Amino acid sequence: MNYQSKTIIAFLLLIGLLVVGTVGYLIIEKNNPNTDWTLLDAIWMTVITLATVGYDDLEMSDSGRAFTVFLIIGGISMYIYCITIATTFLVEGGLVSFFKHRRMMNSVDKLSNHYIICGIGDTGVHVLDEMLKSEVSFVGIDANDERLEHLVETRDFLYIHGDATDDDVLIRSGVERAKGLVACLSRDQDNLFVVISAKNLNPTLRIASKAVEHNSPDKLITAGADEVVLPDHIGGIRLASGILEPHLIDFITKMQESRQTTRFAESIVQPESKLDGVTLRESQIQEETGLVVIALRSKDGTYIYNPAGDWKIEAGDGLFIIADSRQLQALDKLTGDPH
């Protein structure tokens, strides 16, 4: 039983004692010739009895005094229960956890242009690690409290304990201010629900979703997902490539694992960039950054591999390169990409 439930029980016990005490006094003292108790008198007597500050018995009967004894015992028992809850809360770190949660939510409220990971299970944990390697702002959402506690023991990240299919949880994660969202819950219907809700809350949000069943990707795309991945399918391709082209896969793997050095990257040409409207040859990209554009994604979504020098660059084009962080920053200055 959590602290919130225990607190609710304590509150209900207090209300119950107040009701029992008030009704009890009214019934017991009804036939007392020495008193003419009103509802206010009964409430007053109950309150000062439970608070153990009683100083006037209002000429109650012997039956009333006996009832008062039991009411005092009930009040003391309630105090002991409340003290036990408070002590447990402090001893077990509940207070520290409470303030940590408040600080975390304050940090989440300040996030903007960030990413959201819905579900940090077998797939989501790898997304989490990639986000950490890339040093981007993000928040994780998971309904499994034990899993979150295990992850935060070895990783430092912002998270929300809750159901990602709940709109309120998505709103708390800052979905309306977010740049992208990854839906990697264990069931396709849950991922579908997250995609629909997130797209409704933020139509410009880029969404990547996991799919389990082979007939799910089309549904997720229709719902608003920009990218859908079948982990089993990707895993199968990777296994086959590991046999057929082992050195190529080893090359790509080592590059992905070493995000702090050299890696595949994309830089998007922004409007009014100095590269907008010039050819690759005229752009002087290689001379100024030491990079070679190995592929290009035009603004209409077409991919051009090994683009020729006379290819005209336009705003919205994505330039793909293999770069370290310093080279990527230099290219971003040319393209105007804020990343």
N, C-alpha and C positions, 0 to 999 in steps of 0.2 A: 504494500500500500504506500503510495507516494505522499509527500508532505501536503499537497493540496487536498487530497482526500481526507487526511487526518484533521486538517484545519476545518474542513467542512463538517466533519463529525463533531468536533469540539463546539462549533457554532450551533449545530442542531441540538446538542446536549444542553447548552445554555438556554436556548429558546424553550426546550422541553421542560427544563426545571422551572423556568419562569411561569410557563403555562400551568404546570402541575401545582406549583406553589400557590398561584393566584386562585385557581379553581378550588384547591383544597381548603384554603383559608375561608373562602366564601361559603363552602358547604359546611365546614366544621363550626364556624362561628355564627351561622345563620340562626341557630336556636339559643345563642348565648344571651341571657337577659341583661347582662352588664354592658353589652356592646351593640352597636348598630353599624356594622362595617359596610362601607361602600366598595365599589370596584377599585377605586384609587387606594383605599386603605389596604386592601389585599395585595395590590401590586407593590405598594410601599413596603409592607412587611416582608414580602418575598425578596425584594431587592436588598434590603438591609440585612436580611438573614443570610442570603447567598454571599454577600460581600463581607460577612462576619463583622459588621460594624453596628449591629443592632443595639439600640439603647432604649427602646420603648416597646413594650409588648401589647399596648393598646387594650389592656385588661382582657387578654384572651383567656379562654378556658383551659383546663388541664389537657383536654384532647388537642387543643391548638398547640400547647407547649410540646406535647409528645410529637406532634406532626413537625414542629419546628426542629426538633432534634434530628429527625430523619432528613429534613431538608438541608440542615447544616452539613450532615455527613455527605449528602449528595453534592453539595457545593464544594466541599473539601476534595472529594474524589475528582470532581471536574478540574479543580486547580492542579491537582497532582498530574492528571492526564495532560493538561496544557503545558505544564512545566516539563513533562517527559518529552512532548513533541518538540518544544523549544530546545531542550538539551540535545536531543538526537539531531535536530537540524544543525546545531552548531558543531557537535562532535563529528558528525559524518560529513562535514564540509558543505552542507546544504547552503549555508549563508554565502560561502565563497563561490559556490556554483551559481547561486542566484545573481551575484554581482558580476560574475564572469559572463553570464548569459546577457545581462543588461548591457555590458560593455560591447559584447559581440553584436547585439542588435543595433546599437548605436553606430557601430562600424559599418554594418550592412546598410543602414539608412543613408550613409554618406557615399555609398558606391554609385558610380555612374559609368555607362559604357563598359560594363563588366560582363562576365559570363556566369551562367547558372548550370549546375550539374544536378539533374533530377535522378536520384538513385545512385548510391555509391556502393554497389555490390561487386560481383565478379568482373563486370565490364566497367562500371563507373569508377572503380578504384584506379584503373589504368588511365582513364580520362583525367582523374584528379592529379595523378603523378605528372602527366604531361603538362597540365596547367601550372603546376608548381615549377617544373623545369623551365617553362616559358616565362615565368615571373609575371603573369597577367593577373588582373583582379578578378576574382570569382567567388561564388558562394555555393556550397553543396547542400542538397536537401535529401534527407533520408528518414524513413519512419522507424528504423531499427536503432534504438538508443544504444544497445550494446555494441553494435557495429561502429557507431560514431565514437563511442568512448575508446574503442580499440584503435581507431584510426588517429585520433588526436594524441595518442600516446607517442606516435612516431612522426606525425606530420602537423604542421602549423597552418591552419586554414580556417576561414569563416564558414560556419554551417548553421543550418536550421533543422531542428528535430520536428518533422511533420510529414504529412502526406502530400506529395507533389501534385496529386490530382485535385487538391483543394485550391480553389482560386485565392482564398485568403493567404495561404502559404506562399503561393507564387507572388502575390502582391508584397508580402513581407520580405521576399528575397529581392525586391526591386526590379521585377520583370518589366515594368513600364519604362525603366531607365536603362535596361540591359542592352548589350550589343548582340549577344548570342546565347543560345540555350542548347544543352545536350540532354536528350531524353533517353535514359538507359535503364528503365525499370524492367523487371523480370517478365512482365506480361505485355503483349502487344496492345491489348485494349487499354491498358493504363498509359502506355506511351502515346496512343492515339488521343486519349483524353487530355493529356498534358499538351500535346501539339495544338489541339483545337483551342484550349483555354489560353495558352500563351500567345497564340497568334491573334486571338480576340482582344487580349489585353494590350498587345504591342504588335501591330500589323507589320512594322518594319524589322522585327526581330528575325535574325537568321537562326534556323533550327536544324540541328542534326539529330536523328533519332536512330535508336537500335531497333532491329526487327528480329523476331525469333522464327516466325512462320514465313515460308517463301511467298505466300499470297498477301503478305502484309505491306510490303513497300509501296505498292500503288495506292493503297488506302491512306498511308501516312503522307505520301506526296500530295494526294488530293486534299488532305486535311490541312496542309500548310507547311509540311516539313520540306526544307531545302535540300537535305541530304539524308539518305537512309542507308544504313549499313547492316548487312547480315553477318554477324561475327563468325558463324560456322562456315559460311561461304568464303569469307576473307581468309579464315584459317586454313581452309582446304587449298586455296590458291597459293598461300604462303608455303605450305608443306610441299606442294608440287614444285614450286620455284626453288625451294631449298635443295631439291634433288637435281633439277634440270639446270639451274643457274646459281650454284652455291656462292660463287665469288661476288656476283652482282648483289645478291640478297645480303651477304655479309657487309658489303660496302654501304648499302642503304641503311641497314640496321645500326651500324656503328655511327653513321651520320645522325640518325634520329636520336640515338642515345646521348650524343654529345652536343646538346643544344647550346652549350655555353661557348662552343668553338665554331665549327663549320656545319652548315645545315642547308637544306632546301628552304627557300623562302620566296614570297611574292611581294612585290611592291606595286601598288596601284597608282597610275598616273592621274593626278587631280586636275580639275579645271584651272587654267591660268598657270599651270606648271611650265617650266622652261622647255620641257620635252613635248608638250602638246603641239602637234602639227609638224614635227620634224621627223626625219627618217632615223633609223637606228644608226646609220653611219654618221649622220650629222649630230647625233645626241652626245657623242664623246663619252658614253657610259664607261667603256673599257679604259679609256685614258684617265678618267677622273676617279674611278672606283676600283679598277683592276678586275672588274666582273665581265662575264660573257653571258648574254641573255640566251638561255638554252631553249626557252619556249615562251610563247606569248598567248595570253587569252584576250581576244578582242572584246569590245564592250557588248557585242551581240552573242557572246558565249562560245565563239569558235576558237579552237586551239590551233596554234601554228607552232610547229616544232622546228628548231633551228632556223628561225626567221632570217630572211635575206637582209642585207644592209640597206636596201632601198625601201624596206617596209616602213610605211608612215605611221608613227605613233600618234594616238589620239587619247583624249581624256576618257578615262574609264577602262583603258587597257591595263591588263595585269602582266607585269614582267616577272618571269620565273628565273631565278638564279641560284647558284650554290655560293653561299657567302658566310663570312663570320660576322659577328655583331658590329664590328667597326665598318666593314664594307656595306652592310645592310643600312646602317645609319647614313652613310654617304649617299647611297642610292635613294633613300627616302627623302633626302634633301633635294635631290634632283626631281623626283616625282611629286613631292609635296605630300606623300602618304604619311598621315599622323600615326598609323599603326595603333 
